[in-house]
Amino acid sequence: MKERALITGGAGFLGSHLCERLLDDGLEVIAMDNLLTGDLQNLEHLFGVEGFTFVKQDVTNFIHVAGKLDYILHFASPASPIDYLELPIQTLKVGSLGTHKVLGLAKDKGARVLMASTSECYGDPLVHPQPESYWGNVNPVGPRGVYDEAKRFAEAMTMGYHRFHGLETRIVRIFNTYGPRMRLNDGRVLPAFMAQGLRGEDMTVFGDGSQTRSFCYVDDLVEGILRLLRSDEVYPTNIGNPAEMTILQFAEKVRELTGNRSKIAFRDLPEDDPKVRQPDISKARKLLGWEPKVGLDEGLRKTLGYFQGKVAAADGRQ
Ligand code: UDP
């Protein structure tokens, strides 16, 4: 009998890639999403594929899934700084109430749960790069607090279910990831730069652009997550690409790729914007034999075509 997985946030950027990969690996997949920030277009190619089902539901309410479940991957959450500003309560609810519902369902089904956590648990980090043992520097009452604290609560809740109920749990801390199916207008840096580059607009660099991020291509991330799912590791594990760069360097890279010659326009730095971010992936290397394989140039090239299509559609050229 085939293994069966539920993916919450299945219509999102990461969720949809996970659905596709698990179907390819021979599992039955149920994607659940309330479509608040997810998009059915991300799953359109999977409708009609044998073993795939979509359920439109908000996971902060009681969830029922008929039949057995071997795995639950909890990826439902708004996930960009603009989304947290616009959806603060929903972000808090899905990380707390949604996580509770997911863990309850897993307990009922005897399923293994993988919780999508985030590098945001480290906040504006005082340790660099960030190993899993670092407890973070998070402002609970700032604009990003709704996401950071929800995810920290989700980690605590997951460990609670593991310790008290003996539930099989896994926690992945995801660092900045990019690739096809990111939302064009989610405010994140890559969609913003791609859209600006392709439209020939100024590229909006926040602050002086000296803040750093480390970008991982989505296929690498999915591979790391699935290795973690199959492993025995209960404590959080960083999955990300340690290739760190400043946002200004990143803007220049995307500008070059899109062939845009217009200028860089500096804008105010958002509140609590982390100054540095780079995963320490020693644990994933050792434990999972995993490391990213797709370099930034290759990953951006793979992503460009997707954004060209999105920008053309948004601008009514398709
Ligand atoms: N950023 C930027 N211009 C934009 C959007 C974002 O300079 O149009 C910066 C943002 O201030 C942050 C970095 O890019 O320092 C990454 O932002 P993103 O929203 O992608 O996610 P974060 O890593 O902050 O969660």
Residues whose N, C-alpha, C, O or C-beta is under 5 A from the ligand:
A	BS01	UDP	P81 G187 R188 V189 L190 A192 T204 V205 F206 Q211 I247 D273 P274
